[in-house]
Amino acid sequence: MVNRRTVLGAAGAALACPAYAQQIGAWQPTRPMQLIVGYAPGGGSDIIARTIAEASAPFFPVPLVVVNRPGAGGALAAEQVARAAPDGHTLIIHGGSESTSLPAFRDLPYDPRHSFRAVIRMTRNGHFLVCKNGGAPRFADLPAAIAAAKADPGGVAHGSAGNGTLSHAIFILLERAAGVQFLHVPYTGGGPALQALIAGQTALNINASDELGGFVTSGDLKLLAIAAEQRAPAYKDVPTMRELGHDIVADNMKGWVGPAGLTDEMARSLHDRFRQGMQTPTWARFMERVGEADGYADGPAFQAAMDRLLDQIRAAMKRT
């Protein structure tokens, strides 16, 4: 749940501004909003949801309540929101596995294209392949990790946020591109998978920049490659997988979507409130800390980007 300061910030904004509804649109929420995260606390989705909730609280007349519902790679939470009343009071952090990867692996009780209405995208960055920096196993670079997997098929363990998640899909794509076999160890989110890596329970992991925190600066983690079109501004010495001969690009996107029946007025009001949150010092400090540029997109552009990535993963799975 968002902290007390966030709740008070929302209430204070509403009291200080009687014409609140007219500022951002005629529609406004009338009870606490449920912001659903389909993964465990501490992962990238959770961190982004809580940060943008804190940043946006002054622009809402009601509390913003972040609720974690991990399980099935985010599909349990996505199903819940797909079936929720389209009244603007329930949103889910989207753009990850539940919308861009899982549907390529199995049938789901929702349609990633038609069961939701995208509101706004906040972030867009690449996924990093990481290993523990110190102890064993430790890899100097991606070629060393691939060599170890070739020498011991199925013996090099990697974590993921769950079966069929993007972190799982990227390893499958890497296996097929490099002709190797890893040992998959699924967890309930990026946070638990990262903790397992640091504890030495796995050898490799896929994590977004917002999940890395201070682990790279402290020397706990080593970044081997990034699954993106370009190198990350904050980690310019980390090569892309394409540079290393593996054509793997899988953006990590995070934004809010609601049930498909959201009206234009609801979607516009929600978009504008969260967009204002993205222009606050709280959000700016977060983006600076993770070393990423503004990942904003409006609802339609966000939906189109999710659809493209899902199509790419589906095509790759069919070719294998």
C-alpha positions as CSV (number, residue, x, y, z in Angstrom):
1,M,0.0,0.0,0.0
2,V,1.2,3.5,-0.7
3,N,2.5,5.3,2.4
4,R,0.7,7.7,4.6
5,R,2.4,10.7,3.0
6,T,1.0,9.7,-0.4
7,V,-2.6,9.4,1.0
8,L,-2.4,12.7,2.8
9,G,-1.0,14.4,-0.4
10,A,-4.0,13.3,-2.3
11,A,-6.4,14.6,0.3
12,G,-4.5,17.9,0.7
13,A,-4.7,18.5,-3.0
14,A,-8.4,18.0,-3.1
15,L,-9.1,20.3,-0.2
16,A,-6.8,23.0,-1.5
17,C,-8.4,23.0,-4.9
18,P,-12.2,23.0,-5.0
19,A,-12.2,23.2,-8.8
20,Y,-10.1,20.1,-9.0
21,A,-12.3,18.2,-11.4
22,Q,-12.3,21.1,-13.9
23,Q,-8.5,21.3,-13.9
24,I,-8.0,17.8,-15.4
25,G,-11.3,16.9,-16.8
26,A,-14.9,16.5,-15.7
27,W,-14.5,12.8,-14.6
28,Q,-12.7,12.1,-11.3
29,P,-12.5,9.0,-9.1
30,T,-14.8,9.1,-6.0
31,R,-13.2,6.3,-3.9
32,P,-9.7,4.9,-3.3
33,M,-8.1,3.6,-6.5
34,Q,-6.7,0.1,-6.7
35,L,-3.4,0.0,-8.6
36,I,-2.7,-3.6,-9.2
37,V,0.8,-5.1,-9.5
38,G,1.0,-8.7,-10.8
39,Y,4.3,-9.4,-9.2
40,A,5.9,-9.6,-5.7
41,P,7.1,-6.5,-3.8
42,G,10.6,-5.3,-4.7
43,G,10.5,-6.0,-8.4
44,G,10.6,-3.5,-11.2
45,S,6.8,-3.3,-11.7
46,D,6.3,-2.8,-8.0
47,I,8.9,-0.1,-7.7
48,I,7.5,1.8,-10.7
49,A,4.0,1.5,-9.4
50,R,4.8,2.8,-6.0
51,T,7.0,5.6,-7.2
52,I,4.4,7.0,-9.8
53,A,1.7,6.6,-7.1
54,E,3.6,8.8,-4.7
55,A,4.4,11.3,-7.5
56,S,0.8,11.4,-8.8
57,A,-1.0,11.5,-5.4
58,P,-1.3,15.3,-5.3
59,F,-3.3,15.2,-8.6
60,F,-5.9,12.8,-7.3
61,P,-8.7,13.5,-4.9
62,V,-8.7,10.0,-3.5
63,P,-5.9,7.7,-2.1
64,L,-3.9,5.6,-4.5
65,V,-3.6,2.0,-3.1
66,V,-0.9,-0.2,-4.6
67,V,-1.9,-3.9,-4.3
68,N,0.4,-6.8,-5.1
69,R,-1.1,-9.9,-6.6
70,P,1.7,-12.1,-7.8
71,G,1.3,-15.4,-9.6
72,A,1.3,-17.0,-13.0
73,G,3.7,-14.4,-14.4
74,G,1.2,-11.6,-13.9
75,A,-1.7,-13.4,-15.5
76,L,-3.7,-13.7,-12.2
77,A,-3.7,-9.9,-11.7
78,A,-4.4,-9.2,-15.4
79,E,-7.4,-11.5,-15.3
80,Q,-8.7,-9.7,-12.2
81,V,-8.5,-6.3,-13.9
82,A,-9.9,-7.5,-17.2
83,R,-13.0,-8.6,-15.3
84,A,-13.2,-5.5,-13.1
85,A,-15.9,-2.9,-13.5
86,P,-14.7,-0.3,-16.1
87,D,-15.4,2.6,-13.7
88,G,-11.9,4.0,-13.7
89,H,-11.0,2.9,-10.2
90,T,-9.0,-0.2,-11.0
91,L,-5.8,-0.2,-13.1
92,I,-2.9,-2.6,-13.6
93,I,0.7,-1.9,-14.3
94,H,1.1,-3.4,-17.8
95,G,3.7,-3.8,-20.6
96,G,5.5,-6.8,-19.1
97,S,5.1,-10.5,-19.4
98,E,1.4,-10.6,-18.8
99,S,0.8,-8.6,-22.0
100,T,3.9,-9.2,-24.2
101,S,5.2,-12.7,-23.5
102,L,2.7,-15.0,-21.7
103,P,0.2,-15.0,-24.6
104,A,2.9,-16.5,-26.8
105,F,3.3,-19.4,-24.5
106,R,-0.2,-20.4,-23.6
107,D,-3.9,-19.5,-23.7
108,L,-5.0,-17.0,-21.1
109,P,-8.4,-16.0,-19.7
110,Y,-8.1,-12.5,-21.3
111,D,-7.1,-11.1,-24.6
112,P,-4.0,-8.8,-24.4
113,R,-5.3,-6.7,-27.3
114,H,-8.9,-6.4,-26.5
115,S,-9.5,-7.0,-22.8
116,F,-7.9,-3.7,-21.7
117,R,-7.7,-0.1,-22.5
118,A,-4.2,1.4,-22.3
119,V,-4.0,4.8,-20.4
120,I,-0.3,5.8,-20.3
121,R,3.2,4.4,-20.6
122,M,5.7,5.7,-18.0
123,T,8.9,3.7,-18.8
124,R,10.7,2.0,-21.6
125,N,14.1,0.4,-21.3
126,G,16.0,-2.7,-22.1
127,H,16.5,-5.9,-20.1
128,F,20.0,-6.7,-18.8
129,L,21.6,-10.1,-18.6
130,V,23.4,-10.1,-15.2
131,C,25.5,-12.4,-13.0
132,K,26.8,-12.2,-9.5
133,N,30.0,-10.2,-9.3
134,G,32.2,-12.4,-7.1
135,G,32.1,-16.0,-6.0
136,A,31.2,-18.8,-8.3
137,P,29.9,-19.0,-10.9
138,R,31.0,-15.6,-12.2
139,F,31.3,-14.8,-15.9
140,A,33.5,-12.2,-17.4
141,D,31.1,-11.6,-20.3
142,L,28.3,-13.1,-22.3
143,P,30.5,-15.3,-24.4
144,A,31.9,-16.8,-21.2
145,A,28.4,-17.6,-20.0
146,I,27.5,-19.2,-23.3
147,A,30.7,-21.3,-23.2
148,A,29.9,-22.5,-19.7
149,A,26.4,-23.5,-20.9
150,K,27.8,-25.4,-23.9
151,A,30.3,-27.2,-21.6
152,D,27.5,-28.2,-19.2
153,P,24.1,-28.4,-20.9
154,G,21.3,-27.7,-18.4
155,G,23.9,-27.1,-15.7
156,V,23.9,-23.3,-15.7
157,A,20.9,-22.1,-13.7
158,H,19.1,-18.8,-14.5
159,G,16.2,-17.2,-12.6
160,S,13.1,-15.6,-14.0
161,A,10.0,-13.8,-12.8
162,G,8.0,-16.9,-13.7
163,N,7.2,-19.4,-16.5
164,G,6.4,-17.6,-19.7
165,T,7.5,-14.2,-18.5
166,L,9.7,-11.9,-20.5
167,S,12.8,-12.8,-18.4
168,H,12.0,-16.5,-19.3
169,A,11.4,-15.7,-22.9
170,I,14.6,-13.8,-23.4
171,F,16.6,-16.8,-22.1
172,I,14.7,-19.1,-24.5
173,L,15.6,-16.8,-27.4
174,L,19.2,-16.7,-26.2
175,E,19.3,-20.5,-25.9
176,R,18.1,-20.9,-29.5
177,A,20.3,-18.1,-30.9
178,A,23.4,-19.5,-29.2
179,G,22.6,-23.2,-29.4
180,V,22.8,-23.8,-25.7
181,Q,20.6,-25.1,-22.8
182,F,20.2,-23.4,-19.4
183,L,18.4,-24.6,-16.3
184,H,15.3,-22.4,-15.7
185,V,14.4,-21.6,-12.1
186,P,11.1,-19.6,-12.0
187,Y,10.3,-17.2,-9.1
188,T,7.2,-15.1,-8.4
189,G,8.8,-11.8,-9.6
190,G,11.9,-10.0,-10.6
191,G,12.7,-9.1,-7.0
192,P,12.8,-12.6,-5.6
193,A,14.7,-13.8,-8.7
194,L,17.3,-11.1,-8.2
195,Q,17.7,-12.0,-4.5
196,A,18.2,-15.6,-5.4
197,L,21.0,-14.6,-7.8
198,I,22.8,-12.5,-5.2
199,A,22.5,-15.4,-2.7
200,G,24.2,-17.7,-5.2
201,Q,21.2,-19.9,-5.9
202,T,21.3,-19.2,-9.6
203,A,24.1,-18.1,-12.0
204,L,22.3,-15.7,-14.4
205,N,19.3,-13.5,-14.4
206,I,17.4,-11.0,-16.6
207,N,16.5,-7.7,-14.9
208,A,15.3,-4.3,-15.9
209,S,17.4,-1.2,-14.9
210,D,14.8,-0.2,-12.3
211,E,15.4,-3.5,-10.5
212,L,19.1,-3.2,-10.3
213,G,19.1,-0.4,-7.7
214,G,22.5,0.0,-6.1
215,F,23.5,-3.6,-6.7
216,V,25.8,-2.6,-9.6
217,T,27.3,0.3,-7.8
218,S,28.0,-1.8,-4.7
219,G,29.7,-4.5,-6.9
220,D,27.2,-7.2,-6.1
221,L,26.1,-7.6,-9.8
222,K,27.9,-7.6,-13.1
223,L,26.1,-6.6,-16.3
224,L,26.9,-8.8,-19.3
225,A,24.6,-7.5,-22.0
226,I,21.4,-5.7,-22.7
227,A,18.5,-6.9,-24.9
228,A,17.9,-3.5,-26.6
229,E,18.5,-1.8,-29.8
230,Q,21.0,0.5,-28.3
231,R,23.3,0.6,-25.2
232,A,21.8,2.2,-22.1
233,P,22.9,5.7,-21.4
234,A,23.7,4.9,-17.8
235,Y,25.7,1.7,-18.7
236,K,27.5,2.7,-21.9
237,D,30.1,0.0,-21.5
238,V,27.5,-2.8,-21.6
239,P,27.1,-4.2,-25.1
240,T,23.8,-5.1,-26.7
241,M,23.1,-8.7,-27.5
242,R,23.0,-7.7,-31.1
243,E,26.6,-6.5,-30.9
244,L,27.5,-9.9,-29.5
245,G,25.9,-11.7,-32.4
246,H,22.5,-12.5,-31.0
247,D,19.5,-10.5,-32.5
248,I,17.4,-10.2,-29.3
249,V,15.5,-7.0,-28.5
250,A,12.9,-7.0,-25.8
251,D,11.9,-3.7,-24.3
252,N,10.8,-3.5,-20.7
253,M,7.7,-1.2,-20.7
254,K,5.6,-0.2,-17.8
255,G,2.4,1.8,-17.8
256,W,-1.2,1.8,-16.6
257,V,-4.1,0.0,-18.3
258,G,-7.7,-0.5,-17.2
259,P,-10.6,-2.7,-18.2
260,A,-11.7,-2.4,-21.9
261,G,-14.8,-0.5,-21.1
262,L,-13.1,2.7,-19.8
263,T,-14.7,5.7,-21.4
264,D,-12.7,8.3,-23.3
265,E,-13.3,10.8,-20.5
266,M,-12.0,8.4,-17.8
267,A,-9.0,7.4,-19.9
268,R,-8.2,11.1,-20.6
269,S,-8.5,12.1,-17.0
270,L,-6.4,9.3,-15.7
271,H,-3.8,9.9,-18.4
272,D,-3.5,13.6,-17.5
273,R,-3.2,13.0,-13.8
274,F,-0.4,10.4,-14.1
275,R,1.3,12.5,-16.8
276,Q,1.5,15.4,-14.3
277,G,3.0,12.9,-11.8
278,M,5.7,12.2,-14.4
279,Q,6.6,15.9,-14.3
280,T,7.3,16.0,-10.6
281,P,10.7,16.0,-8.8
282,T,9.8,12.6,-7.2
283,W,9.5,11.0,-10.7
284,A,12.5,12.9,-12.1
285,R,14.7,11.7,-9.2
286,F,13.6,8.1,-9.8
287,M,14.3,8.2,-13.5
288,E,17.8,9.8,-12.8
289,R,18.5,7.0,-10.3
290,V,17.7,4.2,-12.8
291,G,19.5,6.1,-15.6
292,E,16.7,6.1,-18.1
293,A,15.1,8.7,-20.3
294,D,11.4,9.6,-20.3
295,G,9.5,6.5,-21.5
296,Y,6.2,8.3,-22.0
297,A,3.6,7.3,-24.6
298,D,-0.1,7.9,-24.7
299,G,-2.6,5.0,-24.5
300,P,-2.9,4.1,-28.2
301,A,0.9,4.3,-28.7
302,F,1.5,2.2,-25.6
303,Q,-1.0,-0.5,-26.8
304,A,0.7,-0.6,-30.3
305,A,4.1,-1.1,-28.7
306,M,2.9,-4.0,-26.6
307,D,1.3,-5.6,-29.6
308,R,4.5,-5.4,-31.6
309,L,6.6,-7.0,-29.0
310,L,4.1,-9.8,-28.5
311,D,4.0,-10.4,-32.3
312,Q,7.8,-10.7,-32.3
313,I,7.9,-13.2,-29.5
314,R,5.1,-15.3,-31.1
315,A,7.0,-15.3,-34.4
316,A,10.2,-16.4,-32.7
317,M,8.4,-19.2,-30.8
318,K,6.9,-20.4,-34.1
319,R,10.2,-20.5,-35.8
320,T,11.7,-22.9,-33.3
